[in-house]
């Protein structure tokens, strides 16, 4: 198989960075003097002439990274530089296109585009001229007097692009700008964006795109950065050496998509097929993680995924699988991650391949499925194993939820700790490892809860 060339996309030392991040972090202090790390120390730069795409699973800190690089949020540690000056003390020139259209509904299209120029004190004549020119550039000539409610989703996002570009930003940031659009509209806008960029019609020197769509990243970007999570860290950073326009069906394109899927679905592991010297710099979390991050997926979803894989011969490309199911990758990955964690499938060459235990799970009746799930959970999930052992060791076979939440809080944010606990309860109940008394917020052995309920009913 032809190898996709992944050249170092380090920090493009031959060009001076417009924005350079030096060991930036994001964390939140906790009352226990510990802290919840959202982004681990990270070096990153944005240089002229590049479209940079930032990919990563949900919770990896993509939008947090964008906010720090654009100056909307200060890092907890480290520094962001604008042309080598600290960004807090520099006059920066950036614009952001958001996922939601974020237009002023009481203003016309023209007035929406003029708004940032008005805020910068640009005079009426120049403001009007520049805004009309930009509306023409994005294909909205003739709609300047319309209101946002009169426009389709694609046209409203064009207004968003025009408003962002009218100030002639040096860096254009985009936070999943196509995700709220239908497939055809999104495809048209991507093509138009590339055309504007190629013809240098866009008055901007660099583009930074946050996306969860792998094909979109490979289609648009000159450089791709993939984040891992818990905390957010760069797993790989590389240049895309494919000529524009790019053919989605070409072998190099599909290989690159498969490579990124592999990185996303194998947390902490660099695929063996990608030679080490071809990858950009990686920053890994040095802290040893005690608990795995439980993917928020239900046993029924895992069973359904495994049955589909069996129907496809036990193996399928994750990208095609998501496409066949009309799933966004962020919807499918937690189910894939959960099945992989439990040993029901493995990821090979970007494909999901069902294991022997996964095939048995998919083919079994419900009672046998519960047994297999219980065995896999106890073997592979530390939190579930600890809860079960704690219940077995207590004379009354009950343990308060807070006991485990306190330990999770040392590693996860408060919100994520609660989500982890919710997933653990769902898995534990299904596997009949334990039950959960929601009223008292206590874990109990399944038999103990039944006996307690019977005793209460007798007393009444």
Secondary structure, DSSP 8 states (H G I E B T S, - for coil): -----EEE-S--TTS-EEEEEEEEEEEEE-TTS-EEEEEEEEEEEEETT-EEEEEE-TTS-HHHHHHHHTTSS--SEEEEEETTEEGGGS---EEEE-SS----TTSBHHHHHHHHHHHTT--HHHHHHHHHHHHHHTT-TT-TT-BGGGS-HHHHHHHHHHHHHTT--SEEEEESTTTTS-HHHHHHHHHHHHHHHHTT-SS-SEEEEE-S-HHHHHHH-SEEEEEETTTBEEEEEEEE---SS--TTSHHHHHHHHHHHHHHHSTT---TTS-GGGS-------S--SS-------HHHHHHHHHHHHHTTTEEEHHHHHHHHT--HHHHHHHHHHHHHTTSEEEETTEEEE-HHHHHHHHS-HHHHHHHHHHHHHHH-HHHHHHHHHHHHSTT-EEEHHHHHHHHHTTS-HHHHHHHHHHHHHHHHHHTS-EEETTTTEEE-HHHHHHHHHHHHHH-
